[in-house]
Amino acid sequence: MNVNKALQFIGSKWFVLILAIVMMVVLPVTYSNLMIVFNAGEMSRLWYIPTVFIINLLSALMSIYKAAGMFFSKKEKEAEDWDD
């Protein structure tokens, strides 16, 4: 079966680990932006800043969870043949 190499790389455990690390590095920047907007009292006008922080936080947690699951799983995947 022909597998796209780009999709195979995106699904690899090393890409997910690098993605988790990058998101954890960017998380303090988005938090500081959130605190600036909160202390200025402009949360209602700049509503997208807290939205970006929440999305970044959730995706960082989910990518860490996915990377941990990929690295610490004990079972090996079985190759399935979809051709008839």
mmCIF file as gemmi writes it, N, C-alpha and C atoms, coordinates in Angstrom:
data_model
loop_
_atom_site.group_PDB
_atom_site.id
_atom_site.type_symbol
_atom_site.label_atom_id
_atom_site.label_alt_id
_atom_site.label_comp_id
_atom_site.label_asym_id
_atom_site.label_entity_id
_atom_site.label_seq_id
_atom_site.pdbx_PDB_ins_code
_atom_site.Cartn_x
_atom_site.Cartn_y
_atom_site.Cartn_z
_atom_site.occupancy
_atom_site.B_iso_or_equiv
_atom_site.pdbx_formal_charge
_atom_site.auth_seq_id
_atom_site.auth_asym_id
_atom_site.pdbx_PDB_model_num
ATOM 1 N N . MET Axp A 1 ? 0.841 -1.177 0 1 0 ? 1 A 1
ATOM 2 C CA . MET Axp A 1 ? 0 0 0 1 0 ? 1 A 1
ATOM 3 C C . MET Axp A 1 ? 0.888 1.243 0 1 0 ? 1 A 1
ATOM 4 N N . ASN Axp A 2 ? 0.567 2.218 -0.801 1 0 ? 2 A 1
ATOM 5 C CA . ASN Axp A 2 ? 1.356 3.419 -0.936 1 0 ? 2 A 1
ATOM 6 C C . ASN Axp A 2 ? 1.013 4.393 0.201 1 0 ? 2 A 1
ATOM 7 N N . VAL Axp A 3 ? 1.991 4.712 1.036 1 0 ? 3 A 1
ATOM 8 C CA . VAL Axp A 3 ? 1.78 5.6 2.172 1 0 ? 3 A 1
ATOM 9 C C . VAL Axp A 3 ? 2.519 6.905 1.903 1 0 ? 3 A 1
ATOM 10 N N . ASN Axp A 4 ? 1.839 8.004 2.117 1 0 ? 4 A 1
ATOM 11 C CA . ASN Axp A 4 ? 2.448 9.313 1.935 1 0 ? 4 A 1
ATOM 12 C C . ASN Axp A 4 ? 3.489 9.532 3.024 1 0 ? 4 A 1
ATOM 13 N N . LYS Axp A 5 ? 4.716 9.897 2.634 1 0 ? 5 A 1
ATOM 14 C CA . LYS Axp A 5 ? 5.817 10.065 3.591 1 0 ? 5 A 1
ATOM 15 C C . LYS Axp A 5 ? 5.584 11.25 4.522 1 0 ? 5 A 1
ATOM 16 N N . ALA Axp A 6 ? 4.958 12.315 4.032 1 0 ? 6 A 1
ATOM 17 C CA . ALA Axp A 6 ? 4.696 13.484 4.877 1 0 ? 6 A 1
ATOM 18 C C . ALA Axp A 6 ? 3.719 13.13 5.991 1 0 ? 6 A 1
ATOM 19 N N . LEU Axp A 7 ? 2.661 12.393 5.658 1 0 ? 7 A 1
ATOM 20 C CA . LEU Axp A 7 ? 1.701 11.99 6.68 1 0 ? 7 A 1
ATOM 21 C C . LEU Axp A 7 ? 2.303 10.981 7.654 1 0 ? 7 A 1
ATOM 22 N N . GLN Axp A 8 ? 3.193 10.139 7.147 1 0 ? 8 A 1
ATOM 23 C CA . GLN Axp A 8 ? 3.858 9.18 8.012 1 0 ? 8 A 1
ATOM 24 C C . GLN Axp A 8 ? 4.772 9.906 9.004 1 0 ? 8 A 1
ATOM 25 N N . PHE Axp A 9 ? 5.454 10.979 8.549 1 0 ? 9 A 1
ATOM 26 C CA . PHE Axp A 9 ? 6.307 11.759 9.445 1 0 ? 9 A 1
ATOM 27 C C . PHE Axp A 9 ? 5.485 12.509 10.487 1 0 ? 9 A 1
ATOM 28 N N . ILE Axp A 10 ? 4.348 13.067 10.082 1 0 ? 10 A 1
ATOM 29 C CA . ILE Axp A 10 ? 3.496 13.798 11.017 1 0 ? 10 A 1
ATOM 30 C C . ILE Axp A 10 ? 2.944 12.86 12.085 1 0 ? 10 A 1
ATOM 31 N N . GLY Axp A 11 ? 2.724 11.623 11.763 1 0 ? 11 A 1
ATOM 32 C CA . GLY Axp A 11 ? 2.213 10.655 12.719 1 0 ? 11 A 1
ATOM 33 C C . GLY Axp A 11 ? 3.283 9.985 13.56 1 0 ? 11 A 1
ATOM 34 N N . SER Axp A 12 ? 4.556 10.319 13.346 1 0 ? 12 A 1
ATOM 35 C CA . SER Axp A 12 ? 5.626 9.668 14.101 1 0 ? 12 A 1
ATOM 36 C C . SER Axp A 12 ? 5.716 10.23 15.514 1 0 ? 12 A 1
ATOM 37 N N . LYS Axp A 13 ? 6.277 9.422 16.4 1 0 ? 13 A 1
ATOM 38 C CA . LYS Axp A 13 ? 6.367 9.841 17.798 1 0 ? 13 A 1
ATOM 39 C C . LYS Axp A 13 ? 7.371 10.97 17.993 1 0 ? 13 A 1
ATOM 40 N N . TRP Axp A 14 ? 8.367 11.08 17.138 1 0 ? 14 A 1
ATOM 41 C CA . TRP Axp A 14 ? 9.348 12.155 17.284 1 0 ? 14 A 1
ATOM 42 C C . TRP Axp A 14 ? 8.752 13.507 16.892 1 0 ? 14 A 1
ATOM 43 N N . PHE Axp A 15 ? 7.911 13.528 15.87 1 0 ? 15 A 1
ATOM 44 C CA . PHE Axp A 15 ? 7.248 14.775 15.491 1 0 ? 15 A 1
ATOM 45 C C . PHE Axp A 15 ? 6.3 15.239 16.594 1 0 ? 15 A 1
ATOM 46 N N . VAL Axp A 16 ? 5.569 14.305 17.179 1 0 ? 16 A 1
ATOM 47 C CA . VAL Axp A 16 ? 4.64 14.66 18.256 1 0 ? 16 A 1
ATOM 48 C C . VAL Axp A 16 ? 5.416 15.165 19.473 1 0 ? 16 A 1
ATOM 49 N N . LEU Axp A 17 ? 6.564 14.57 19.758 1 0 ? 17 A 1
ATOM 50 C CA . LEU Axp A 17 ? 7.383 15.033 20.88 1 0 ? 17 A 1
ATOM 51 C C . LEU Axp A 17 ? 7.924 16.436 20.631 1 0 ? 17 A 1
ATOM 52 N N . ILE Axp A 18 ? 8.414 16.698 19.432 1 0 ? 18 A 1
ATOM 53 C CA . ILE Axp A 18 ? 8.917 18.032 19.093 1 0 ? 18 A 1
ATOM 54 C C . ILE Axp A 18 ? 7.785 19.055 19.143 1 0 ? 18 A 1
ATOM 55 N N . LEU Axp A 19 ? 6.611 18.675 18.661 1 0 ? 19 A 1
ATOM 56 C CA . LEU Axp A 19 ? 5.442 19.559 18.713 1 0 ? 19 A 1
ATOM 57 C C . LEU Axp A 19 ? 5.071 19.889 20.157 1 0 ? 19 A 1
ATOM 58 N N . ALA Axp A 20 ? 5.12 18.902 21.043 1 0 ? 20 A 1
ATOM 59 C CA . ALA Axp A 20 ? 4.809 19.137 22.453 1 0 ? 20 A 1
ATOM 60 C C . ALA Axp A 20 ? 5.821 20.081 23.088 1 0 ? 20 A 1
ATOM 61 N N . ILE Axp A 21 ? 7.092 19.909 22.77 1 0 ? 21 A 1
ATOM 62 C CA . ILE Axp A 21 ? 8.131 20.782 23.329 1 0 ? 21 A 1
ATOM 63 C C . ILE Axp A 21 ? 7.97 22.21 22.833 1 0 ? 21 A 1
ATOM 64 N N . VAL Axp A 22 ? 7.685 22.38 21.545 1 0 ? 22 A 1
ATOM 65 C CA . VAL Axp A 22 ? 7.498 23.727 20.984 1 0 ? 22 A 1
ATOM 66 C C . VAL Axp A 22 ? 6.289 24.402 21.625 1 0 ? 22 A 1
ATOM 67 N N . MET Axp A 23 ? 5.215 23.671 21.814 1 0 ? 23 A 1
ATOM 68 C CA . MET Axp A 23 ? 4.023 24.258 22.432 1 0 ? 23 A 1
ATOM 69 C C . MET Axp A 23 ? 4.271 24.623 23.888 1 0 ? 23 A 1
ATOM 70 N N . MET Axp A 24 ? 5.071 23.845 24.584 1 0 ? 24 A 1
ATOM 71 C CA . MET Axp A 24 ? 5.393 24.175 25.966 1 0 ? 24 A 1
ATOM 72 C C . MET Axp A 24 ? 6.298 25.404 26.041 1 0 ? 24 A 1
ATOM 73 N N . VAL Axp A 25 ? 7.15 25.612 25.041 1 0 ? 25 A 1
ATOM 74 C CA . VAL Axp A 25 ? 8.011 26.798 24.999 1 0 ? 25 A 1
ATOM 75 C C . VAL Axp A 25 ? 7.187 28.05 24.705 1 0 ? 25 A 1
ATOM 76 N N . VAL Axp A 26 ? 6.183 27.937 23.846 1 0 ? 26 A 1
ATOM 77 C CA . VAL Axp A 26 ? 5.355 29.081 23.46 1 0 ? 26 A 1
ATOM 78 C C . VAL Axp A 26 ? 4.317 29.412 24.541 1 0 ? 26 A 1
ATOM 79 N N . LEU Axp A 27 ? 4.004 28.471 25.402 1 0 ? 27 A 1
ATOM 80 C CA . LEU Axp A 27 ? 2.971 28.67 26.421 1 0 ? 27 A 1
ATOM 81 C C . LEU Axp A 27 ? 3.239 29.868 27.345 1 0 ? 27 A 1
ATOM 82 N N . PRO Axp A 28 ? 4.465 30.098 27.849 1 0 ? 28 A 1
ATOM 83 C CA . PRO Axp A 28 ? 4.68 31.307 28.677 1 0 ? 28 A 1
ATOM 84 C C . PRO Axp A 28 ? 4.469 32.62 27.928 1 0 ? 28 A 1
ATOM 85 N N . VAL Axp A 29 ? 4.741 32.633 26.643 1 0 ? 29 A 1
ATOM 86 C CA . VAL Axp A 29 ? 4.532 33.855 25.852 1 0 ? 29 A 1
ATOM 87 C C . VAL Axp A 29 ? 3.042 34.171 25.767 1 0 ? 29 A 1
ATOM 88 N N . THR Axp A 30 ? 2.24 33.156 25.479 1 0 ? 30 A 1
ATOM 89 C CA . THR Axp A 30 ? 0.799 33.402 25.39 1 0 ? 30 A 1
ATOM 90 C C . THR Axp A 30 ? 0.205 33.73 26.763 1 0 ? 30 A 1
ATOM 91 N N . TYR Axp A 31 ? 0.774 33.153 27.831 1 0 ? 31 A 1
ATOM 92 C CA . TYR Axp A 31 ? 0.298 33.483 29.173 1 0 ? 31 A 1
ATOM 93 C C . TYR Axp A 31 ? 0.631 34.933 29.525 1 0 ? 31 A 1
ATOM 94 N N . SER Axp A 32 ? 1.821 35.383 29.167 1 0 ? 32 A 1
ATOM 95 C CA . SER Axp A 32 ? 2.167 36.78 29.465 1 0 ? 32 A 1
ATOM 96 C C . SER Axp A 32 ? 1.283 37.742 28.675 1 0 ? 32 A 1
ATOM 97 N N . ASN Axp A 33 ? 0.942 37.389 27.44 1 0 ? 33 A 1
ATOM 98 C CA . ASN Axp A 33 ? 0.005 38.214 26.669 1 0 ? 33 A 1
ATOM 99 C C . ASN Axp A 33 ? -1.366 38.241 27.331 1 0 ? 33 A 1
ATOM 100 N N . LEU Axp A 34 ? -1.8 37.103 27.854 1 0 ? 34 A 1
ATOM 101 C CA . LEU Axp A 34 ? -3.081 37.036 28.555 1 0 ? 34 A 1
ATOM 102 C C . LEU Axp A 34 ? -3.069 37.922 29.798 1 0 ? 34 A 1
ATOM 103 N N . MET Axp A 35 ? -1.991 37.897 30.548 1 0 ? 35 A 1
ATOM 104 C CA . MET Axp A 35 ? -1.913 38.707 31.769 1 0 ? 35 A 1
ATOM 105 C C . MET Axp A 35 ? -1.868 40.199 31.454 1 0 ? 35 A 1
ATOM 106 N N . ILE Axp A 36 ? -1.213 40.572 30.372 1 0 ? 36 A 1
ATOM 107 C CA . ILE Axp A 36 ? -1.182 41.984 29.969 1 0 ? 36 A 1
ATOM 108 C C . ILE Axp A 36 ? -2.586 42.466 29.624 1 0 ? 36 A 1
ATOM 109 N N . VAL Axp A 37 ? -3.313 41.654 28.862 1 0 ? 37 A 1
ATOM 110 C CA . VAL Axp A 37 ? -4.675 42.036 28.471 1 0 ? 37 A 1
ATOM 111 C C . VAL Axp A 37 ? -5.592 42.044 29.693 1 0 ? 37 A 1
ATOM 112 N N . PHE Axp A 38 ? -5.417 41.085 30.599 1 0 ? 38 A 1
ATOM 113 C CA . PHE Axp A 38 ? -6.257 41.021 31.798 1 0 ? 38 A 1
ATOM 114 C C . PHE Axp A 38 ? -6.006 42.221 32.714 1 0 ? 38 A 1
ATOM 115 N N . ASN Axp A 39 ? -4.75 42.563 32.942 1 0 ? 39 A 1
ATOM 116 C CA . ASN Axp A 39 ? -4.423 43.693 33.818 1 0 ? 39 A 1
ATOM 117 C C . ASN Axp A 39 ? -4.817 45.037 33.206 1 0 ? 39 A 1
ATOM 118 N N . ALA Axp A 40 ? -4.879 45.111 31.897 1 0 ? 40 A 1
ATOM 119 C CA . ALA Axp A 40 ? -5.308 46.344 31.239 1 0 ? 40 A 1
ATOM 120 C C . ALA Axp A 40 ? -6.827 46.478 31.231 1 0 ? 40 A 1
ATOM 121 N N . GLY Axp A 41 ? -7.541 45.404 31.561 1 0 ? 41 A 1
ATOM 122 C CA . GLY Axp A 41 ? -8.994 45.458 31.59 1 0 ? 41 A 1
ATOM 123 C C . GLY Axp A 41 ? -9.623 45.436 30.205 1 0 ? 41 A 1
ATOM 124 N N . GLU Axp A 42 ? -8.943 44.831 29.254 1 0 ? 42 A 1
ATOM 125 C CA . GLU Axp A 42 ? -9.419 44.819 27.865 1 0 ? 42 A 1
ATOM 126 C C . GLU Axp A 42 ? -9.826 43.426 27.397 1 0 ? 42 A 1
ATOM 127 N N . MET Axp A 43 ? -10.263 42.571 28.322 1 0 ? 43 A 1
ATOM 128 C CA . MET Axp A 43 ? -10.606 41.197 27.952 1 0 ? 43 A 1
ATOM 129 C C . MET Axp A 43 ? -11.801 41.139 27.005 1 0 ? 43 A 1
ATOM 130 N N . SER Axp A 44 ? -12.752 42.04 27.163 1 0 ? 44 A 1
ATOM 131 C CA . SER Axp A 44 ? -13.933 41.991 26.303 1 0 ? 44 A 1
ATOM 132 C C . SER Axp A 44 ? -13.615 42.474 24.885 1 0 ? 44 A 1
ATOM 133 N N . ARG Axp A 45 ? -12.705 43.412 24.756 1 0 ? 45 A 1
ATOM 134 C CA . ARG Axp A 45 ? -12.351 43.932 23.433 1 0 ? 45 A 1
ATOM 135 C C . ARG Axp A 45 ? -11.365 43.015 22.718 1 0 ? 45 A 1
ATOM 136 N N . LEU Axp A 46 ? -10.4 42.459 23.44 1 0 ? 46 A 1
ATOM 137 C CA . LEU Axp A 46 ? -9.394 41.565 22.857 1 0 ? 46 A 1
ATOM 138 C C . LEU Axp A 46 ? -9.686 40.124 23.264 1 0 ? 46 A 1
ATOM 139 N N . TRP Axp A 47 ? -10.845 39.633 22.895 1 0 ? 47 A 1
ATOM 140 C CA . TRP Axp A 47 ? -11.302 38.309 23.308 1 0 ? 47 A 1
ATOM 141 C C . TRP Axp A 47 ? -10.482 37.183 22.702 1 0 ? 47 A 1
ATOM 142 N N . TYR Axp A 48 ? -9.777 37.433 21.624 1 0 ? 48 A 1
ATOM 143 C CA . TYR Axp A 48 ? -9.023 36.379 20.959 1 0 ? 48 A 1
ATOM 144 C C . TYR Axp A 48 ? -7.727 36.022 21.695 1 0 ? 48 A 1
ATOM 145 N N . ILE Axp A 49 ? -7.221 36.901 22.544 1 0 ? 49 A 1
ATOM 146 C CA . ILE Axp A 49 ? -5.996 36.597 23.302 1 0 ? 49 A 1
ATOM 147 C C . ILE Axp A 49 ? -6.24 35.465 24.301 1 0 ? 49 A 1
ATOM 148 N N . PRO Axp A 50 ? -7.305 35.502 25.126 1 0 ? 50 A 1
ATOM 149 C CA . PRO Axp A 50 ? -7.561 34.342 25.994 1 0 ? 50 A 1
ATOM 150 C C . PRO Axp A 50 ? -7.908 33.08 25.206 1 0 ? 50 A 1
ATOM 151 N N . THR Axp A 51 ? -8.544 33.251 24.053 1 0 ? 51 A 1
ATOM 152 C CA . THR Axp A 51 ? -8.876 32.095 23.226 1 0 ? 51 A 1
ATOM 153 C C . THR Axp A 51 ? -7.612 31.41 22.716 1 0 ? 51 A 1
ATOM 154 N N . VAL Axp A 52 ? -6.639 32.187 22.277 1 0 ? 52 A 1
ATOM 155 C CA . VAL Axp A 52 ? -5.37 31.626 21.811 1 0 ? 52 A 1
ATOM 156 C C . VAL Axp A 52 ? -4.65 30.918 22.949 1 0 ? 52 A 1
ATOM 157 N N . PHE Axp A 53 ? -4.669 31.514 24.142 1 0 ? 53 A 1
ATOM 158 C CA . PHE Axp A 53 ? -4.009 30.877 25.281 1 0 ? 53 A 1
ATOM 159 C C . PHE Axp A 53 ? -4.676 29.556 25.639 1 0 ? 53 A 1
ATOM 160 N N . ILE Axp A 54 ? -5.996 29.512 25.664 1 0 ? 54 A 1
ATOM 161 C CA . ILE Axp A 54 ? -6.706 28.278 26.017 1 0 ? 54 A 1
ATOM 162 C C . ILE Axp A 54 ? -6.46 27.189 24.978 1 0 ? 54 A 1
ATOM 163 N N . ILE Axp A 55 ? -6.481 27.557 23.71 1 0 ? 55 A 1
ATOM 164 C CA . ILE Axp A 55 ? -6.215 26.581 22.651 1 0 ? 55 A 1
ATOM 165 C C . ILE Axp A 55 ? -4.778 26.078 22.737 1 0 ? 55 A 1
ATOM 166 N N . ASN Axp A 56 ? -3.835 26.966 23.012 1 0 ? 56 A 1
ATOM 167 C CA . ASN Axp A 56 ? -2.441 26.565 23.156 1 0 ? 56 A 1
ATOM 168 C C . ASN Axp A 56 ? -2.263 25.638 24.354 1 0 ? 56 A 1
ATOM 169 N N . LEU Axp A 57 ? -2.913 25.95 25.458 1 0 ? 57 A 1
ATOM 170 C CA . LEU Axp A 57 ? -2.81 25.111 26.651 1 0 ? 57 A 1
ATOM 171 C C . LEU Axp A 57 ? -3.388 23.716 26.399 1 0 ? 57 A 1
ATOM 172 N N . LEU Axp A 58 ? -4.57 23.658 25.802 1 0 ? 58 A 1
ATOM 173 C CA . LEU Axp A 58 ? -5.189 22.359 25.522 1 0 ? 58 A 1
ATOM 174 C C . LEU Axp A 58 ? -4.379 21.533 24.521 1 0 ? 58 A 1
ATOM 175 N N . SER Axp A 59 ? -3.879 22.174 23.483 1 0 ? 59 A 1
ATOM 176 C CA . SER Axp A 59 ? -3.104 21.416 22.504 1 0 ? 59 A 1
ATOM 177 C C . SER Axp A 59 ? -1.75 20.987 23.049 1 0 ? 59 A 1
ATOM 178 N N . ALA Axp A 60 ? -1.146 21.763 23.944 1 0 ? 60 A 1
ATOM 179 C CA . ALA Axp A 60 ? 0.1 21.33 24.585 1 0 ? 60 A 1
ATOM 180 C C . ALA Axp A 60 ? -0.154 20.115 25.467 1 0 ? 60 A 1
ATOM 181 N N . LEU Axp A 61 ? -1.235 20.144 26.239 1 0 ? 61 A 1
ATOM 182 C CA . LEU Axp A 61 ? -1.556 18.994 27.092 1 0 ? 61 A 1
ATOM 183 C C . LEU Axp A 61 ? -1.875 17.753 26.265 1 0 ? 61 A 1
ATOM 184 N N . MET Axp A 62 ? -2.628 17.933 25.19 1 0 ? 62 A 1
ATOM 185 C CA . MET Axp A 62 ? -2.985 16.784 24.359 1 0 ? 62 A 1
ATOM 186 C C . MET Axp A 62 ? -1.78 16.211 23.622 1 0 ? 62 A 1
ATOM 187 N N . SER Axp A 63 ? -0.863 17.049 23.177 1 0 ? 63 A 1
ATOM 188 C CA . SER Axp A 63 ? 0.315 16.53 22.485 1 0 ? 63 A 1
ATOM 189 C C . SER Axp A 63 ? 1.273 15.844 23.453 1 0 ? 63 A 1
ATOM 190 N N . ILE Axp A 64 ? 1.359 16.322 24.693 1 0 ? 64 A 1
ATOM 191 C CA . ILE Axp A 64 ? 2.173 15.628 25.699 1 0 ? 64 A 1
ATOM 192 C C . ILE Axp A 64 ? 1.561 14.269 26.012 1 0 ? 64 A 1
ATOM 193 N N . TYR Axp A 65 ? 0.247 14.224 26.135 1 0 ? 65 A 1
ATOM 194 C CA . TYR Axp A 65 ? -0.45 12.96 26.391 1 0 ? 65 A 1
ATOM 195 C C . TYR Axp A 65 ? -0.251 11.978 25.242 1 0 ? 65 A 1
ATOM 196 N N . LYS Axp A 66 ? -0.339 12.476 24.019 1 0 ? 66 A 1
ATOM 197 C CA . LYS Axp A 66 ? -0.161 11.622 22.842 1 0 ? 66 A 1
ATOM 198 C C . LYS Axp A 66 ? 1.28 11.131 22.738 1 0 ? 66 A 1
ATOM 199 N N . ALA Axp A 67 ? 2.256 12.003 22.996 1 0 ? 67 A 1
ATOM 200 C CA . ALA Axp A 67 ? 3.662 11.597 22.929 1 0 ? 67 A 1
ATOM 201 C C . ALA Axp A 67 ? 3.98 10.572 24.007 1 0 ? 67 A 1
ATOM 202 N N . ALA Axp A 68 ? 3.456 10.771 25.208 1 0 ? 68 A 1
ATOM 203 C CA . ALA Axp A 68 ? 3.687 9.798 26.277 1 0 ? 68 A 1
ATOM 204 C C . ALA Axp A 68 ? 3.062 8.455 25.926 1 0 ? 68 A 1
ATOM 205 N N . GLY Axp A 69 ? 1.896 8.479 25.327 1 0 ? 69 A 1
ATOM 206 C CA . GLY Axp A 69 ? 1.256 7.241 24.906 1 0 ? 69 A 1
ATOM 207 C C . GLY Axp A 69 ? 2.024 6.535 23.812 1 0 ? 69 A 1
ATOM 208 N N . MET Axp A 70 ? 2.64 7.307 22.919 1 0 ? 70 A 1
ATOM 209 C CA . MET Axp A 70 ? 3.413 6.693 21.843 1 0 ? 70 A 1
ATOM 210 C C . MET Axp A 70 ? 4.73 6.11 22.347 1 0 ? 70 A 1
ATOM 211 N N . PHE Axp A 71 ? 5.363 6.76 23.311 1 0 ? 71 A 1
ATOM 212 C CA . PHE Axp A 71 ? 6.645 6.291 23.802 1 0 ? 71 A 1
ATOM 213 C C . PHE Axp A 71 ? 6.513 5.142 24.801 1 0 ? 71 A 1
ATOM 214 N N . PHE Axp A 72 ? 5.469 5.128 25.585 1 0 ? 72 A 1
ATOM 215 C CA . PHE Axp A 72 ? 5.36 4.147 26.662 1 0 ? 72 A 1
ATOM 216 C C . PHE Axp A 72 ? 4.362 3.029 26.393 1 0 ? 72 A 1
ATOM 217 N N . SER Axp A 73 ? 3.873 2.918 25.169 1 0 ? 73 A 1
ATOM 218 C CA . SER Axp A 73 ? 2.945 1.825 24.869 1 0 ? 73 A 1
ATOM 219 C C . SER Axp A 73 ? 3.737 0.528 24.707 1 0 ? 73 A 1
ATOM 220 N N . LYS Axp A 74 ? 3.186 -0.56 25.218 1 0 ? 74 A 1
ATOM 221 C CA . LYS Axp A 74 ? 3.878 -1.845 25.208 1 0 ? 74 A 1
ATOM 222 C C . LYS Axp A 74 ? 3.548 -2.686 23.988 1 0 ? 74 A 1
ATOM 223 N N . LYS Axp A 75 ? 2.329 -2.543 23.468 1 0 ? 75 A 1
ATOM 224 C CA . LYS Axp A 75 ? 1.936 -3.395 22.357 1 0 ? 75 A 1
ATOM 225 C C . LYS Axp A 75 ? 2.439 -2.829 21.036 1 0 ? 75 A 1
ATOM 226 N N . GLU Axp A 76 ? 2.722 -3.717 20.11 1 0 ? 76 A 1
ATOM 227 C CA . GLU Axp A 76 ? 3.156 -3.313 18.784 1 0 ? 76 A 1
ATOM 228 C C . GLU Axp A 76 ? 1.97 -3.349 17.835 1 0 ? 76 A 1
ATOM 229 N N . LYS Axp A 77 ? 1.96 -2.441 16.899 1 0 ? 77 A 1
ATOM 230 C CA . LYS Axp A 77 ? 0.854 -2.362 15.955 1 0 ? 77 A 1
ATOM 231 C C . LYS Axp A 77 ? 0.966 -3.473 14.915 1 0 ? 77 A 1
ATOM 232 N N . GLU Axp A 78 ? -0.152 -4.039 14.584 1 0 ? 78 A 1
ATOM 233 C CA . GLU Axp A 78 ? -0.192 -5.038 13.54 1 0 ? 78 A 1
ATOM 234 C C . GLU Axp A 78 ? -0.521 -4.36 12.224 1 0 ? 78 A 1
ATOM 235 N N . ALA Axp A 79 ? 0.155 -4.755 11.191 1 0 ? 79 A 1
ATOM 236 C CA . ALA Axp A 79 ? -0.099 -4.192 9.867 1 0 ? 79 A 1
ATOM 237 C C . ALA Axp A 79 ? -1.382 -4.805 9.305 1 0 ? 79 A 1
ATOM 238 N N . GLU Axp A 80 ? -2.263 -3.938 8.881 1 0 ? 80 A 1
ATOM 239 C CA . GLU Axp A 80 ? -3.524 -4.4 8.302 1 0 ? 80 A 1
ATOM 240 C C . GLU Axp A 80 ? -3.478 -4.213 6.801 1 0 ? 80 A 1
ATOM 241 N N . ASP Axp A 81 ? -3.934 -5.199 6.092 1 0 ? 81 A 1
ATOM 242 C CA . ASP Axp A 81 ? -3.97 -5.124 4.637 1 0 ? 81 A 1
ATOM 243 C C . ASP Axp A 81 ? -5.404 -4.874 4.196 1 0 ? 81 A 1
ATOM 244 N N . TRP Axp A 82 ? -5.639 -3.733 3.575 1 0 ? 82 A 1
ATOM 245 C CA . TRP Axp A 82 ? -6.991 -3.352 3.174 1 0 ? 82 A 1
ATOM 246 C C . TRP Axp A 82 ? -7.289 -3.769 1.736 1 0 ? 82 A 1
ATOM 247 N N . ASP Axp A 83 ? -6.315 -4.337 1.069 1 0 ? 83 A 1
ATOM 248 C CA . ASP Axp A 83 ? -6.536 -4.765 -0.317 1 0 ? 83 A 1
ATOM 249 C C . ASP Axp A 83 ? -7.286 -6.085 -0.336 1 0 ? 83 A 1
ATOM 250 N N . ASP Axp A 84 ? -8.237 -6.201 -1.246 1 0 ? 84 A 1
ATOM 251 C CA . ASP Axp A 84 ? -8.996 -7.457 -1.372 1 0 ? 84 A 1
ATOM 252 C C . ASP Axp A 84 ? -8.424 -8.309 -2.481 1 0 ? 84 A 1
